[in-house]
């Protein structure tokens, strides 16, 4: 302000000097079609008025911006004791720079410097929630989940930040594999808000992990009705939950609910192998409904051909000779347009057992053209070398090679790549629900 007044004073003094030098001077003004003659003093004083107006407007605008800035940061209320902190302009600028620098450092991963900045910021603005929220990010980056839990409890006590505290607490407890405790917090968050994706996701995932599949289905339906979960994910997750409910019913000898839940799971996902296998098992165990079981397995085979489905299909006729099994598998293979290598692996094994050596060799040669050797295929070739060619040395080489070959007939998590010999509702490595997909082979390394 002082600089502005000094400038205006000098400007006014110069105008007075010019006017005193020649009071009778005039100014001729011409602009496009406009022409006029004015006394010089009128022009000079008019110019001085314009300068005064610009300076005044600048001063007022500066004050308004300064007031807004102070309302945003300087006059922030301390959440813990409701004390008002008043800062001067220099402190405001320093606090804002520390805040921005801290956020940048956290994003870059320089957490130690960020903590130093937050300590300096705390000296200026006190124990503010801004610091607590940034500290949560730091603790998460450091994997200091105990500190995250402590800080989340503090935020949960603040009505305006309760959900922030809930979310941090859930993340910390899930990282510590304390699913039961995390579920309690997720239930609290679910009671407060049911229209947030992370609330629905946490409540659903934790119910699945705790085995509360009925509760998981309730949350899933709620999320779908509120358009939080898209139809594709809804169908996938619903199939998982319904299958687990069917399994639970089977363990309790509740055949009615086992059939109901299993049917509903297959309606959600026609290619869901675990549900198809359970449904086929149900048909066989109840009145030996072989045709219905074969129909279920044939349908899922066309959509998602796996070794387990083919094995279950052939097992429907336990009295079949090896020749009859070969014939049934050849017919089944014709309906597999998804993955011909699955056909090669199964038929190579069956042809070897049936003594159809030329056909067996054709199958494993085609397989090896399109795929690396797997444990099962290496053992099949070893059997072929021993019995078809009487080549014990080649057979031993393939047996040794089998130990270092890729694992076959595995379920792989599509999120983290975790490998399992069986399907699971969720991955125990990354906690993702419904993420396992069948693969013919995979490298466990």
C-alpha positions in Angstrom: 0.0 0.0 0.0 2.9 2.4 0.9 4.5 1.8 -2.5 1.2 2.6 -4.3 0.8 5.9 -2.4 4.4 6.9 -3.1 3.9 6.2 -6.8 0.6 8.2 -6.9 2.2 11.1 -5.0 5.1 11.3 -7.5 2.7 11.1 -10.4 0.5 13.9 -9.0 3.6 16.1 -8.4 4.7 15.7 -12.0 1.2 16.6 -13.3 1.3 19.8 -11.2 4.7 20.7 -12.6 3.5 20.3 -16.2 0.4 22.4 -15.5 2.3 25.2 -13.7 4.7 25.4 -16.6 2.0 26.5 -19.0 -1.5 27.0 -17.5 -3.0 28.1 -20.8 -1.9 25.0 -22.8 -4.4 23.0 -24.6 -4.6 19.4 -25.8 -5.9 18.4 -29.3 -7.5 14.9 -29.2 -8.2 13.1 -32.5 -9.4 9.4 -32.7 -11.0 8.1 -35.8 -13.9 10.5 -36.6 -13.8 12.0 -33.1 -11.9 15.3 -32.7 -11.9 17.7 -29.7 -9.8 20.4 -27.9 -9.5 20.4 -24.1 -7.4 22.4 -21.6 -4.3 20.5 -20.8 -5.0 20.6 -17.0 -8.3 18.8 -17.6 -6.6 16.0 -19.5 -3.9 15.6 -16.8 -6.3 15.6 -13.9 -8.5 13.1 -15.8 -5.5 10.8 -16.3 -4.7 11.2 -12.6 -8.3 10.1 -11.8 -8.0 7.0 -13.9 -4.7 6.0 -12.2 -6.4 6.6 -8.8 -9.3 4.3 -9.8 -7.1 1.5 -11.0 -5.1 1.6 -7.8 -8.2 1.6 -5.7 -9.7 -1.3 -7.6 -6.4 -3.2 -7.2 -6.4 -2.5 -3.5 -10.0 -3.7 -3.0 -9.4 -6.9 -5.0 -6.3 -7.7 -3.1 -8.2 -7.3 0.2 -11.0 -9.6 -1.0 -8.6 -12.3 -2.1 -6.7 -12.0 1.2 -9.9 -12.4 3.1 -10.9 -15.5 1.2 -7.4 -17.0 1.7 -7.6 -16.4 5.4 -11.1 -17.9 5.6 -9.7 -21.0 3.9 -6.6 -21.5 6.0 -5.8 -18.8 8.5 -9.1 -18.9 10.4 -9.3 -22.7 10.3 -10.9 -24.2 13.4 -8.9 -26.7 15.4 -11.0 -29.9 15.3 -9.9 -31.2 18.7 -10.5 -28.2 20.9 -12.4 -25.7 18.5 -9.8 -23.0 19.0 -9.5 -20.5 16.2 -6.0 -20.0 14.8 -5.3 -16.6 13.3 -2.2 -16.2 11.1 -0.5 -13.3 9.4 0.1 -13.2 5.7 3.6 -14.5 6.0 2.5 -17.5 8.0 -0.3 -18.2 5.5 2.1 -18.3 2.6 4.5 -20.5 4.5 1.7 -22.9 5.6 0.4 -23.2 2.0 3.9 -23.9 0.6 4.5 -26.6 3.3 1.1 -28.2 2.5 1.7 -28.3 -1.2 5.3 -29.5 -0.8 4.1 -32.3 1.6 1.5 -33.5 -0.9 4.1 -33.6 -3.7 6.7 -35.4 -1.5 4.1 -38.0 -0.6 3.2 -38.6 -4.2 6.9 -38.9 -5.0 7.4 -41.4 -2.2 9.8 -39.2 -0.1 7.9 -39.9 3.1 10.6 -38.8 5.6 10.8 -35.3 4.1 7.0 -35.2 4.0 6.9 -35.9 7.7 9.4 -33.1 8.4 7.2 -30.7 6.4 4.1 -31.8 8.3 5.9 -31.2 11.6 6.7 -27.7 10.6 3.2 -27.2 9.3 1.8 -28.3 12.7 3.8 -25.6 14.4 2.0 -23.0 12.3 -1.6 -24.3 12.1 -1.8 -26.6 15.1 -3.1 -30.2 15.2 -5.3 -29.8 12.1 -7.2 -32.6 10.3 -5.3 -31.8 7.1 -2.1 -33.1 8.8 -3.9 -36.2 10.0 -5.2 -37.1 6.6 -1.7 -36.6 5.0 -0.2 -38.7 7.8 -2.6 -41.5 6.9 -1.1 -41.5 3.4 2.4 -41.6 4.8 1.7 -44.5 7.2 0.1 -46.4 4.3 3.2 -45.8 2.2 5.4 -47.0 5.1 3.1 -50.0 5.7 2.8 -48.9 9.3 -0.7 -50.3 9.7 -0.6 -50.0 13.5 -0.2 -46.2 13.2 -3.0 -46.1 10.6 -5.4 -47.8 13.0 -4.5 -45.3 15.8 -5.1 -42.3 13.6 -8.2 -43.8 12.0 -9.8 -44.1 15.5 -9.1 -40.4 16.0 -10.8 -39.5 12.7 -13.8 -41.8 13.4 -14.6 -39.6 16.5 -15.1 -36.6 14.2 -18.6 -36.7 12.6 -17.4 -35.0 9.4 -14.5 -37.4 8.9 -16.0 -40.6 10.2 -16.0 -42.3 6.8 -12.4 -41.3 6.2 -11.5 -43.0 9.5 -13.6 -46.1 8.6 -11.8 -46.5 5.3 -8.3 -46.2 6.7 -9.2 -48.6 9.5 -10.5 -51.2 7.0 -7.4 -50.9 4.9 -5.1 -51.3 7.8 -6.9 -54.3 9.3 -7.1 -56.0 5.9 -3.4 -55.6 5.4 -2.9 -57.3 8.8 -5.3 -60.1 7.7 -7.7 -59.2 10.6 -10.8 -59.8 8.5 -13.2 -60.2 11.4 -12.2 -56.9 12.9 -12.2 -55.2 9.4 -15.7 -56.6 8.8 -17.0 -54.9 12.0 -15.7 -51.5 10.7 -17.1 -52.2 7.2 -20.5 -52.9 8.8 -20.4 -49.5 10.6 -19.5 -47.8 7.3 -22.3 -49.6 5.5 -24.8 -48.4 8.1 -23.7 -44.8 7.5 -23.5 -44.8 3.7 -24.7 -47.3 1.2 -24.1 -45.2 -1.9 -20.3 -45.3 -2.0 -18.4 -47.9 -4.1 -15.7 -48.5 -1.5 -18.3 -49.1 1.2 -20.1 -51.7 -0.9 -16.9 -53.3 -2.1 -15.4 -53.6 1.5 -18.6 -54.9 3.0 -19.0 -57.5 0.2 -15.4 -58.7 0.1 -15.2 -59.0 3.9 -18.4 -60.9 4.1 -17.1 -63.3 1.5 -13.9 -63.8 3.4 -15.7 -64.4 6.7 -18.0 -66.9 5.0 -21.2 -64.8 5.5 -22.4 -65.4 1.9 -26.0 -64.5 2.6 -24.8 -61.1 3.9 -22.5 -60.7 0.9 -25.5 -61.4 -1.4 -27.5 -58.7 0.4 -24.8 -56.1 0.0 -24.2 -57.1 -3.6 -27.9 -56.7 -4.4 -28.0 -53.3 -2.7 -24.9 -52.1 -4.7 -26.5 -53.2 -8.0 -29.8 -51.5 -7.3 -28.0 -48.3 -6.6 -26.0 -48.6 -9.8 -22.7 -48.8 -7.9 -21.9 -52.2 -9.4 -22.2 -52.8 -13.1 -24.1 -55.7 -14.4 -21.1 -57.7 -15.6 -19.4 -57.7 -12.1 -22.7 -58.2 -10.4 -23.3 -61.4 -12.4 -19.8 -62.6 -11.8 -19.8 -62.0 -8.0 -23.4 -63.3 -7.6 -22.4 -66.6 -9.2 -19.5 -66.9 -6.8 -21.7 -66.3 -3.8 -24.5 -68.5 -5.0 -22.1 -71.4 -5.6 -20.7 -71.0 -2.1 -24.3 -71.1 -0.7 -24.9 -74.3 -2.8 -21.8 -75.9 -1.3 -22.9 -75.0 2.2 -26.3 -76.5 1.5 -24.8 -79.7 0.2 -22.7 -80.1 3.4 -25.9 -79.8 5.4 -27.6 -82.4 3.1 -30.0 -79.7 2.0 -30.5 -80.9 -1.6 -33.3 -78.5 -2.3 -31.3 -75.4 -1.7 -28.2 -76.9 -3.2 -30.0 -77.4 -6.5 -31.6 -73.9 -6.2 -28.4 -72.0 -5.6 -26.4 -74.0 -8.1 -29.0 -73.4 -10.8 -29.0 -69.7 -10.1 -25.2 -69.5 -10.2 -25.2 -71.1 -13.6 -27.9 -68.6 -14.8 -25.5 -65.8 -13.7 -22.5 -67.4 -15.4 -23.0 -70.2 -17.9 -19.3 -70.8 -18.1 -18.8 -71.1 -14.3 -17.0 -74.5 -14.1 -17.3 -75.1 -10.3 -21.0 -74.6 -10.3 -21.4 -76.9 -13.4 -19.4 -79.7 -11.7 -21.5 -79.4 -8.5 -24.7 -79.5 -10.5 -23.6 -82.6 -12.4 -22.6 -84.2 -9.1 -26.1 -83.4 -7.8 -27.8 -85.0 -10.8 -25.7 -88.2 -10.5 -26.3 -88.6 -6.7 -30.0 -87.9 -7.1 -31.8 -90.6 -9.1 -28.8 -91.2 -11.3 -29.8 -88.5 -13.8 -26.9 -89.1 -16.1 -28.4 -87.3 -19.2 -29.0 -84.1 -17.3 -25.5 -84.2 -15.8 -24.0 -84.8 -19.3 -26.0 -81.8 -20.6 -24.7 -79.5 -18.0 -21.1 -80.6 -18.5 -21.4 -80.4 -22.3 -22.7 -76.9 -22.1 -19.9 -75.6 -19.9 -17.3 -77.5 -21.9 -18.3 -75.6 -25.1 -17.9 -72.3 -23.2 -15.0 -73.0 -20.9 -13.2 -76.3 -21.7 -11.1 -77.6 -18.8 -9.5 -80.9 -18.0 -11.7 -81.3 -14.9 -14.9 -80.9 -16.9 -13.7 -83.6 -19.4 -12.7 -85.9 -16.6 -16.1 -85.4 -14.9 -17.9 -86.0 -18.2 -16.1 -89.3 -18.8 -16.7 -90.4 -15.2 -20.5 -90.4 -15.8 -20.0 -93.8 -17.4 -17.7 -95.7 -15.0 -18.3 -99.0 -16.7 -17.0 -97.8 -20.1 -14.1 -99.5 -21.7 -11.1 -97.5 -22.8 -12.3 -97.7 -26.4 -15.7 -96.3 -25.4 -14.0 -93.5 -23.4 -11.9 -92.6 -26.5 -15.1 -92.5 -28.6 -16.9 -90.2 -26.1 -13.9 -87.9 -25.8 -13.5 -87.6 -29.6 -17.2 -86.6 -29.8 -16.7 -84.1 -27.0 -13.6 -82.7 -28.5 -15.5 -81.7 -31.7 -17.6 -79.3 -29.6 -14.5 -77.5 -28.2 -13.8 -74.5 -30.4 -12.2 -72.5 -27.6 -8.9 -74.4 -26.8 -7.9 -77.3 -29.0 -4.7 -77.9 -26.9 -7.0 -79.2 -24.2 -8.3 -81.8 -26.6 -4.7 -82.7 -27.6 -3.7 -83.3 -24.0 -6.7 -85.5 -23.1 -6.7 -87.5 -26.3 -2.9 -88.1 -26.2 -3.3 -89.7 -22.8 -6.4 -91.8 -23.8 -4.8 -92.9 -27.1 -1.7 -94.1 -25.1 -3.9 -96.1 -22.7 -5.8 -97.6 -25.7 -2.6 -98.5 -27.5 -3.4 -96.2 -30.4 0.2 -95.0 -30.7 0.1 -93.2 -34.0 -2.9 -91.1 -32.9 -1.2 -90.5 -29.6 2.0 -89.2 -31.3 0.0 -86.9 -33.6 -1.8 -85.4 -30.6 1.3 -84.6 -28.5 3.2 -83.4 -31.5 0.5 -80.9 -32.3 0.4 -79.9 -28.7 4.1 -79.2 -28.5 3.9 -77.1 -31.7 1.5 -74.7 -30.0 2.6 -75.0 -26.3 5.6 -75.7 -24.1 5.9 -79.1 -22.5 3.9 -79.5 -19.3 4.2 -82.0 -16.5 1.2 -84.1 -17.7 2.3 -84.1 -21.3 5.9 -85.0 -20.4 4.6 -88.0 -18.4 2.3 -89.0 -21.3 5.3 -88.8 -23.8 7.4 -90.8 -21.3 4.7 -93.5 -21.3 4.6 -93.5 -25.1 8.4 -93.8 -25.4 8.4 -96.8 -23.0 5.5 -98.7 -24.4 5.3 -97.8 -28.0 9.0 -97.5 -28.8 10.5 -99.6 -26.0 12.9 -96.7 -25.5 13.7 -96.7 -21.7 16.3 -94.0 -22.1 14.0 -91.6 -23.8 11.2 -92.4 -21.3 13.6 -91.7 -18.4 14.6 -88.4 -20.0 11.0 -87.3 -20.3 10.3 -88.3 -16.7 13.2 -86.2 -15.5 12.1 -83.3 -17.7 8.6 -83.5 -16.2 9.9 -82.2 -12.8 11.0 -78.9 -14.4 8.1 -78.5 -16.8 5.2 -76.1 -16.4 2.3 -76.8 -14.1 -0.8 -77.8 -15.9 -4.5 -77.8 -15.1 -4.3 -74.8 -12.7 -6.4 -71.8 -11.5 -4.7 -68.5 -11.8 -5.7 -65.2 -10.2 -6.2 -62.6 -12.9 -5.2 -59.8 -10.5 -1.9 -60.9 -9.0 -1.0 -64.2 -10.9 -1.3 -66.4 -7.8 -1.6 -70.1 -8.9 -3.7 -72.7 -7.2 -4.6 -76.3 -8.1 -8.2 -75.6 -7.1 -10.7 -72.8 -7.6 -11.3 -70.5 -4.6 -13.9 -67.8 -4.0 -11.1 -65.3 -3.4 -7.4 -65.0 -3.8 -5.6 -65.4 -0.4 -2.6 -63.5 -1.8 -4.3 -60.3 -3.1 -7.8 -60.8 -1.5 -9.6 -60.3 -4.8 -13.0 -62.0 -5.0 -13.9 -64.1 -8.1 -10.5 -63.6 -9.7 -9.5 -67.2 -10.4 -9.5 -68.3 -14.1 -8.6 -71.8 -15.4 -5.5 -72.2 -17.5 -4.1 -75.2 -19.2 -0.6 -74.5 -17.9 1.3 -71.8 -15.9 4.7 -71.1 -14.5 4.7 -71.2 -10.7 8.0 -69.4 -10.6 
